[in-house]
Amino acid sequence: AAPVSLADAHAERVELALEYTRALDGASLDRALRRAIAQYGLSAFLEDIVPHLMHRIGDEWRDERLTIAHEHLASAAVLAIILESIRAVPEAPEAPRLLVTTPSGERHAVGAALAAAAAALDGWTVVYLGVDVPAADIAKAAAATGVRAVALSVVYADDPAQVSRELHAVRAKLAANVPLLVGGVAAMLISAELAQPGMVVCRSIAEMRAVLAREAIAA
């Protein structure tokens, strides 16, 4: 038999996780996700397996093959494991700090948690604020914690103009030397409107890690 490629192996893990999601079997989903980390490592889990799984769940929800209940079950399982992995990474005392959250109105937590875990893995100290934080409060938290950068995840854009306004409001309130990294499906849709100095649209977790690596070296 031909050897299974890594991409195929990851895809098999996604299919298995999707199967357990369809069955609303949270315990089996949790075990399958943890096995995927054990087998392929945390980086592959954060950059490839989870994004593909959530993308597939989103597609099936739009096609009315899955319900909000399925999406919530999968998000909760994924989120619990990601947040656990952030806590498991030891903090270096002099590490640069990254604030991670979602802007006002965005309640999807998985994208922000993925960004937080990937940054922690790369040696950043993460200030993770969860979801749905107003622009002024993001800026205040960034100033209070002395972060080197801020990362926001925006998955859902019912009103793209409002999302754009909110992101520009965050940028305007942050210190000029603190870059704002923005990722997620909704950010991709309005990426042309986000092209301004100090705001970087990241198309993937891998891209965000590359931007943060440059930021850490530049500081």
C-alpha positions in Angstrom: 0.0 0.0 0.0 1.2 3.6 -0.7 2.3 5.5 2.4 -0.2 7.8 3.8 0.8 11.5 3.5 0.8 13.7 6.5 -2.0 15.8 5.0 -4.1 12.7 4.4 -3.4 11.5 8.0 -4.5 14.9 9.3 -7.6 14.7 7.1 -8.5 11.3 8.6 -8.3 12.8 12.1 -10.6 15.6 11.0 -13.1 13.1 9.5 -13.0 11.1 12.7 -13.6 14.2 14.8 -16.4 15.2 12.5 -18.0 11.8 12.9 -18.0 12.2 16.7 -19.4 15.7 16.4 -22.3 14.5 14.2 -23.0 11.9 16.9 -22.8 14.6 19.6 -20.3 12.3 21.3 -18.2 14.7 23.3 -16.2 12.1 25.2 -15.0 10.4 22.0 -14.4 13.7 20.3 -12.2 14.8 23.3 -10.2 11.5 23.1 -9.8 11.7 19.3 -8.5 15.3 19.5 -6.0 14.4 22.3 -4.8 11.4 20.3 -4.2 13.8 17.3 -2.0 16.0 19.5 -0.1 12.9 20.8 0.5 11.6 17.3 1.2 14.8 15.3 2.2 17.4 17.9 0.6 20.6 19.1 1.8 22.7 16.1 0.0 20.5 13.6 -3.1 20.4 15.8 -3.2 24.3 16.0 -2.2 25.1 12.4 -3.9 22.3 10.5 -6.3 19.9 12.3 -8.4 22.3 14.3 -8.8 25.0 11.5 -9.9 22.3 9.0 -12.3 20.7 11.5 -13.9 24.1 12.4 -14.1 24.9 8.7 -15.8 21.6 7.9 -18.3 22.1 10.8 -19.1 25.6 9.5 -19.7 24.3 6.0 -22.0 21.5 7.3 -23.9 24.0 9.5 -24.5 26.3 6.5 -25.7 23.3 4.5 -28.0 22.4 7.5 -26.4 19.1 8.0 -25.3 20.1 11.5 -27.0 22.3 14.1 -25.8 25.0 16.5 -25.7 22.2 19.2 -23.1 20.3 17.1 -21.0 23.5 16.6 -21.1 24.3 20.3 -20.2 20.8 21.3 -17.1 20.8 19.0 -16.1 24.3 19.9 -16.3 23.5 23.6 -14.2 20.3 23.2 -11.5 22.1 21.1 -11.5 25.2 23.3 -11.0 23.1 26.5 -7.9 21.3 25.1 -6.4 24.5 23.6 -6.7 26.5 26.8 -5.2 23.5 28.7 -2.3 23.5 26.3 -1.7 27.3 26.9 -1.5 26.7 30.7 0.9 23.8 30.2 3.5 25.9 28.4 6.0 27.3 31.0 6.4 31.1 30.9 9.8 32.6 30.4 10.3 35.6 32.8 11.5 38.0 30.0 9.2 36.8 27.3 7.4 39.3 25.1 3.7 39.7 25.8 0.9 39.2 23.4 -2.7 40.2 24.1 -5.3 37.9 22.4 -9.1 38.4 22.2 -12.0 39.0 19.8 -13.4 42.5 19.2 -16.9 43.6 20.3 -19.6 41.5 18.9 -17.5 38.5 18.0 -18.3 35.5 20.3 -16.4 32.7 18.5 -13.5 31.8 20.8 -11.7 29.1 18.9 -9.7 31.3 16.5 -8.4 33.5 19.3 -7.5 30.5 21.5 -5.6 29.0 18.6 -3.6 32.2 18.2 -3.0 32.3 21.9 -1.7 28.7 22.1 0.5 29.1 19.0 2.1 32.2 20.5 2.6 30.5 23.9 4.3 27.6 22.0 6.7 30.2 20.4 7.7 31.6 23.8 5.3 34.5 24.1 3.6 35.3 27.4 -0.1 35.4 26.5 -2.7 37.7 28.0 -5.9 36.0 26.8 -9.1 38.0 27.4 -11.6 35.5 25.9 -14.2 37.1 23.5 -16.3 40.2 22.8 -14.2 43.0 24.2 -14.8 46.6 23.3 -12.0 48.6 21.5 -11.4 50.9 24.4 -11.0 48.0 26.9 -8.6 46.1 24.5 -6.4 49.2 24.4 -6.5 49.8 28.2 -5.6 46.1 28.8 -2.8 46.3 26.3 -1.4 49.4 28.0 -1.8 48.0 31.5 0.0 44.7 30.6 2.7 46.3 28.5 2.2 44.0 25.5 4.4 43.9 22.4 1.5 43.1 20.1 -2.3 42.5 20.0 -3.9 39.7 18.1 -7.7 39.6 17.3 -9.8 36.9 15.7 -12.9 37.7 13.7 -14.8 34.7 12.4 -18.3 36.0 11.8 -19.2 39.2 9.9 -23.0 39.7 9.7 -22.2 43.4 9.2 -18.7 43.7 7.6 -18.7 47.5 7.8 -19.2 47.3 11.6 -16.4 44.8 11.9 -14.1 47.1 10.0 -15.0 50.1 12.1 -14.4 48.1 15.3 -11.0 46.9 14.1 -10.0 50.4 13.1 -11.2 51.7 16.4 -8.9 49.2 18.2 -5.9 50.3 16.0 -6.6 54.0 16.7 -6.6 53.4 20.5 -3.4 51.3 20.6 0.0 52.7 21.0 1.6 53.3 17.6 4.5 50.9 18.3 2.1 48.0 19.2 1.1 46.1 16.0 -2.4 44.8 15.6 -2.6 41.3 14.1 -6.0 40.3 12.7 -7.1 36.8 11.6 -10.2 34.8 10.9 -12.7 34.2 8.1 -14.3 37.6 8.5 -11.0 39.4 8.5 -10.1 37.8 5.1 -13.4 39.1 3.6 -12.5 42.7 4.5 -8.7 42.5 4.3 -8.5 45.3 1.7 -10.2 47.7 4.1 -7.8 46.8 6.9 -4.6 47.7 4.9 -3.1 50.4 7.1 0.2 50.9 8.9 0.3 48.9 12.2 -2.4 46.5 11.2 -1.4 43.1 9.7 -4.0 40.6 8.3 -2.8 37.0 8.9 -4.3 34.4 6.7 -3.4 31.4 8.9 -1.9 30.5 12.3 1.4 29.8 10.6 1.4 33.3 9.1 0.7 34.8 12.5 3.6 32.9 14.0 5.9 34.2 11.2 4.8 37.8 11.9 5.3 37.4 15.7 8.7 35.9 15.1 9.8 39.0 13.1 8.2 41.2 15.8 10.2 39.4 18.6 13.5 39.8 16.7 12.8 43.5 15.8 12.1 44.5 19.4 
